[in-house]
């Protein structure tokens, strides 16, 4: 009877043992090492993390944090100067706009009326160009008297030049040509130059007034103030 119990005990595998192939003794589970943690894999498999794996995992975990820290420092480092530059530019543009409002652009035109000296200062048969740059006027003296031509081409408003050698006014923009009298004879100018009012002032000087103009095609050159008799 005792022999039968011993045989049954040997045939019954211990608790937790795995059944092996037929005819092989039962397999007993391995005891976990002291360093294992609860929930370790059975049969000699350990879920503990080795030193190398733990170090690499820590490095991967710390890398994004380090990059995030560097990115934040770079953002703070560059955002402050850029912000100050933008603020300074905005302030400067505001000051410029305010200054332009307080001091608007004003075009200062020469006076329309001026004194051009005494008649004896002019030579007969010559075009005097001394007043062109300052007042935009030529004064021409003939044997009969004086007239003042406005130095504006009747084509598109350019300022012609007096060519002494060719004895004509020539527009440099489109080639219009005018005789000494102001009559157009070449180029695209559609009509003669305009004359300005010319009279003698109280002090005996020649007075030219560009605010009053005389046009040849309207028959205005024959008016008294379009020509000053010598």
NORGIPE-V18378 format. One record per pair of residues at least 4 apart in sequence whose C-alpha atoms are under 6 Angstrom apart, sorted by the first residue. I is the first residue (numbers start at 1). GAP is how many residues later the second one is. D is the distance in Angstrom with one decimal. If there is no record, write none. Layout:
i=I gap=GAP d=D
i=I gap=GAP d=D
//
This chain:
i=17 gap=10 d=5.3
i=17 gap=11 d=4.4
i=18 gap=9 d=5.0
i=19 gap=7 d=5.3
i=20 gap=4 d=5.9
i=20 gap=6 d=5.7
i=29 gap=14 d=5.1
i=30 gap=13 d=4.9
i=30 gap=14 d=5.4
i=40 gap=6 d=5.4
i=40 gap=7 d=5.4
i=41 gap=4 d=4.9
i=41 gap=5 d=5.2
i=64 gap=4 d=6.0
i=73 gap=4 d=6.0
i=75 gap=4 d=5.7
i=79 gap=4 d=5.9
i=99 gap=4 d=5.8
i=100 gap=4 d=5.2
i=112 gap=97 d=5.7
i=112 gap=98 d=5.0
i=112 gap=99 d=5.8
i=113 gap=95 d=5.6
i=113 gap=96 d=4.2
i=114 gap=93 d=5.9
i=114 gap=94 d=5.6
i=115 gap=91 d=5.6
i=115 gap=92 d=4.5
i=116 gap=90 d=5.2
i=117 gap=88 d=5.0
i=117 gap=89 d=5.7
i=118 gap=87 d=4.5
i=118 gap=88 d=5.9
i=124 gap=17 d=5.1
i=124 gap=18 d=5.2
i=125 gap=16 d=5.7
i=125 gap=17 d=5.1
i=127 gap=13 d=4.6
i=128 gap=10 d=5.8
i=128 gap=11 d=5.3
i=129 gap=9 d=5.4
i=131 gap=4 d=5.5
i=131 gap=6 d=5.6
i=132 gap=4 d=4.1
i=132 gap=5 d=4.7
i=132 gap=6 d=5.9
i=136 gap=15 d=5.2
i=137 gap=12 d=5.7
i=137 gap=13 d=4.7
i=137 gap=14 d=5.3
i=138 gap=10 d=5.6
i=138 gap=11 d=5.2
i=139 gap=8 d=5.9
i=139 gap=9 d=4.5
i=140 gap=6 d=5.7
i=140 gap=7 d=5.6
i=141 gap=4 d=5.7
i=141 gap=5 d=4.6
i=144 gap=85 d=5.9
i=144 gap=86 d=5.9
i=145 gap=83 d=5.4
i=145 gap=84 d=4.1
i=145 gap=85 d=4.2
i=146 gap=81 d=5.8
i=146 gap=82 d=4.9
i=147 gap=80 d=4.9
i=148 gap=47 d=5.5
i=148 gap=48 d=5.4
i=149 gap=45 d=6.0
i=149 gap=46 d=4.5
i=150 gap=44 d=5.7
i=150 gap=45 d=5.7
i=151 gap=8 d=5.6
i=152 gap=5 d=5.3
i=152 gap=6 d=5.7
i=152 gap=7 d=4.9
i=153 gap=4 d=4.8
i=153 gap=5 d=5.2
i=153 gap=6 d=5.8
i=154 gap=35 d=5.6
i=155 gap=34 d=4.4
i=160 gap=10 d=5.2
i=160 gap=11 d=3.9
i=161 gap=8 d=5.4
i=161 gap=9 d=5.3
i=162 gap=6 d=6.0
i=162 gap=7 d=4.5
i=163 gap=4 d=5.7
i=163 gap=5 d=5.5
i=163 gap=6 d=6.0
i=168 gap=10 d=5.7
i=168 gap=11 d=4.9
i=168 gap=12 d=5.6
i=169 gap=8 d=5.6
i=169 gap=9 d=4.9
i=170 gap=6 d=5.9
i=170 gap=7 d=4.7
i=171 gap=4 d=5.1
i=171 gap=5 d=5.1
i=175 gap=12 d=5.3
i=176 gap=10 d=5.4
i=176 gap=11 d=3.9
i=176 gap=12 d=5.8
i=176 gap=13 d=5.6
i=177 gap=7 d=5.8
i=177 gap=8 d=5.8
i=177 gap=9 d=4.9
i=178 gap=4 d=5.3
i=178 gap=5 d=5.3
i=178 gap=6 d=4.2
i=178 gap=7 d=5.8
i=179 gap=4 d=5.4
i=182 gap=10 d=5.5
i=182 gap=11 d=5.0
i=183 gap=9 d=4.4
i=184 gap=8 d=4.9
i=194 gap=20 d=5.8
i=194 gap=21 d=5.3
i=195 gap=18 d=5.6
i=195 gap=19 d=5.1
i=196 gap=14 d=5.0
i=196 gap=16 d=5.9
i=196 gap=17 d=4.7
i=197 gap=11 d=5.7
i=197 gap=12 d=5.1
i=197 gap=15 d=5.6
i=197 gap=28 d=5.3
i=197 gap=29 d=5.3
i=198 gap=9 d=5.7
i=198 gap=10 d=4.6
i=198 gap=27 d=5.6
i=199 gap=7 d=5.9
i=199 gap=8 d=5.3
i=199 gap=29 d=5.9
i=200 gap=4 d=5.7
i=200 gap=5 d=5.7
i=200 gap=6 d=4.7
i=200 gap=7 d=5.6
i=201 gap=4 d=5.4
i=201 gap=6 d=5.6
i=214 gap=6 d=5.2
i=214 gap=7 d=5.9
i=215 gap=5 d=5.4
i=216 gap=4 d=5.7
i=216 gap=5 d=5.5
i=221 gap=5 d=5.5
//
